[in-house]
């Protein structure tokens, strides 16, 4: 498990990413303990946001309290997250149930009604959790936590649009089915599930009373699968950029940038009568 920070605002939207559910590799946590697996979004948010416990008396001054060991605190948080697992699964189901393949623009829906509906659902979930929400031109929405007067913001950037479901499913792609501890559905992994995990990680921190020095904004785009035009428009319009962040949308262990997409055609000359026949063609991951 690896987390990283976007150092330059100009890089906002590129893919410095982490995989949220690989428990083999722990994340170091302040105080010497570590955090693994599904708890990793919590530590990523905490570390990047520089969260500190809210510990003030009635007059606004510092209030002394017994020191709590990091290990004890993280054990308590792990138990909280495990207790939230049924809610996490149901929330993933709720978001995945919205078909959100991009299409042509419609009034109020720049990338089609599906992505807009998914964005509305994402914001509704965040509002139910008690967070502030915002939206830019029905393209990019966010759920935010922290002091609204804080000057700086960090971002967790994901997306709610999905690729076409295709054929060959053993269960309905928009009615997720849990089998052997895994949830199957279009968008469960890319990228609605990770977004929901980040929301619940933020909820745990909020419920624990953490007060970050920066605002924490979980953002959702609606056009990642077709070129990230939504985020491009957000940036070009002069919207607020984060000072740091991470993207829960990639494979283990770390993707520190994407080279882009190449559409290529491959041809080879064959002469009639030579008896050349292509029997198989196989590709892989570059």
N, C-alpha and C positions, 0 to 999 in steps of 0.2 A: 504494500500500500504506500503510495507516494502522494504528496501534495506539493503544490508549487504556487508561485506568486507571479502575477503579471506585473512587470516592473514599469512598463511604458504604457500610458493611456492609448497611444497610437496602436498598440497591439490588441486593444480590446476587440474581442470577437475571434481572435485566432485561438488555436486549440492547445492551450497548456492545460492538460487534463489529468484526471485521476480516475481509477476504477474504485467504485464505492463498496464492492462486496467481496474482495479477496482478503481473507483473514490470515493468510500466511505471513504477511509482511506488516508489522506494526508501525504506527506513527509515533515518534517521540512526543511526549507531552510535558509541559512545564512541571518541574518538581520531580522528574526522574521516572515517572511511570509511562506506560504506553497504552495505546488504544488500537483496537483491531476491528476488522470486518465492518459490519453495518453501522458501527459507531464512528467510523472515520469521518463522515461529513461533519459531525459535531466538532471533532478536533480541528478539522480544516477551518471551519468558521471561527472557532475560538482563537486559533493561532493567528490567522490573518487579520481578524478583527481586533486583536489585542484586548479581549474581554477581561474585565476586572469585576470582582464581586461588589454589589451595591452594599455599602456598610456605613450608613450615615445615621446619626442620632436625630432627634426631633428638631434640633437647632441647626442642622446642616453640617455639624462637625463629625470627625471620625469617631466611631464607636468601637471600643475594644471587644473582642470576642475570642473564645478559645480557637487556636489554630486547628484547622482541619487538614489532615494529611491528604495529599493528592490522590493516593491510592484509594482511600476511603471515599472521596468525592466521586471518583470515576466508577467505583463499584456501584455506588448509589445510582449514577446516571445509567450505567448498563442495565440495572434492574428496571429503571423507568422505561428505557427503550424496549426492553423485552416485553414489558407489560403493555406497551403501545403497539406491539406487532399486529394484532388483529385489526386495529384501526389503520395502520399503515397499509396493510394488504387491501382493505376495503377502499381506501382513498386512491390507491393505484388503480383498482378496478373502476372506480368512478371516472377517473380521468381517461383511462384507456377506452372506456365505453363510448367516448366521443370520436367518431371517425374524423380524422383531421389530415387527410391527404390534400395537399395544395391544389388549387385550380385557378381558373381565370378570375380577375378582379370583379367584384360586385360592389354595390353601394354599401359603404361602411365595412367592407371586408376585402382589403387589398389583395389577399392571397386565397380568397374563397371562403365560403361559409364554415367549412370544417375547422380550419385553423382558428378562425375567430371564435367559434363556439368553444373550442378547447381552451383558448386563452381566457374566455369568460369563466369557464369552469375552474381553471387554475386560480384566478383572482377570487372567486367565490370561496374556494377552499381556504385560501390565505385569510380572507376576511373572517371566516368562521373560527379560525384559530386565534383571532384577536389582533392580527397584524394590520398595519396600514397598507393600502394598495394603490397602485397608480397604473396608468396606461398611456401609451403614446401612439396615436393614430391607428388604433386597433392592430398594431404591428408588434409592439413590444410591451409587455406588462410586467409588473413587479410587485413583490411582497416585501415590505421593509420593516426592520426592527431597529431600535436604538433611539437615542436622543435626536428628535427631529431638527434640533439646532446645531448638531454636529456638522462641521464643515466638510469632512471627508466621508467618502462612501467606499465600501468594498463590495464586490459583486460575485455572486454565484450564477453563472450564465448557462442556461439550458434552452431547450426548445420543445414546443408542443406539437409541431407538425410531424407527420410520419411519412414513410414511403408507402406506395400501394401495397395492399395486403397480399396480392398474388393468389396462387392456388396451392393446394396440397396440405392445407391445415387439417390437423386431427381434432381440433376444437375451434369454435367460432373466434376469429381474430379480435373481435370487439366485445367479447364476453369472456374475459380471462378465466382460465381454468387452472387450478392448483393441482399439480401432480408431483409426488415425491419431493415435496418441499420447494418446488419451483412453480412460478406463475407464468403461464403461456398466453401471449396476446400481442397484437401489434402495438409497439410503443412501450412495452414493459421495460425493455432494456434501453431503448433509444427513442426518446429520452425522458419519458414521463415518469418511470419508476425512480430514476435518480433524482429528478426534481422533487418528487414527493418525499424521498428520504431526506433531502436537504431541508425541506419545510419542517419535517418532524424533528430533525436535529436542532433547528433554530427554535422550535417550540420548547424542547427540553431545556435549552439554555435560558430561554425567557422565563420558564416556570421556576428555574433554579435561582432566578434573580440576578443573572449576570447583566452587567451594564457595559457594553462595548464602548471604546473610545471613538470608534467610527460607526456610522450607520451601516447596517448589513442589509443588502438588497439581493433577494433571489429573483433573477430576471428570466423571462421566458420569451423567446422569439417565435415567429410563426413561419419562417421561410428558410430554415437551416438546410433542409433537404434539397433546396433548389437554388443555393448560392448565398444564403444569409443576407438577402436584400433588405430584410426588416432591420437588422442590426446596422447595416450600412446606412440606411436612411436615418436611423436614430442618431448615429454619429455625425453624419453630414448636416443634420438639422441643429447641431449644437447642444444636444441634450447632455445631461451630466454624465461624466465618465468616472469610472472607479479608479482609485489609486492602487488597487491590488485586487486579486480575485483568483478564482479557479473555475474549471468547467467540468462537471460530472458527466462526461460523454466521451468515453474512449476505452481502449483496452489496456490491460496491465502490461508493463508497470507504469510507463509514462510516455506521453506524446508531447514533445516540447515545441511542436510546430507542424503545420501541414504544408506539403509541397504543392498542393493544388490537385486539380483533376485533369487528366489527359485523355482526350478522345482520339484514338488512333485507328487507322485502317492498315491492315497488313495484307500484302498481295505477293504472289509468286507466279512466275510464268510457267504454264504447262502447255505442251504441244499435243495436239490431237494424236491419238494412237500410241502415246508413250506408256499407257497403262498405269499412270499415277493416280492413286486414289487416297484421299484423306480418310483414315480410319478412326482417328480420335484427335481431340484438341483439348488441352487442359491448361488452366491458368492457376495462379497463386497470388499471394499477397506480396506486393513489392516492398 
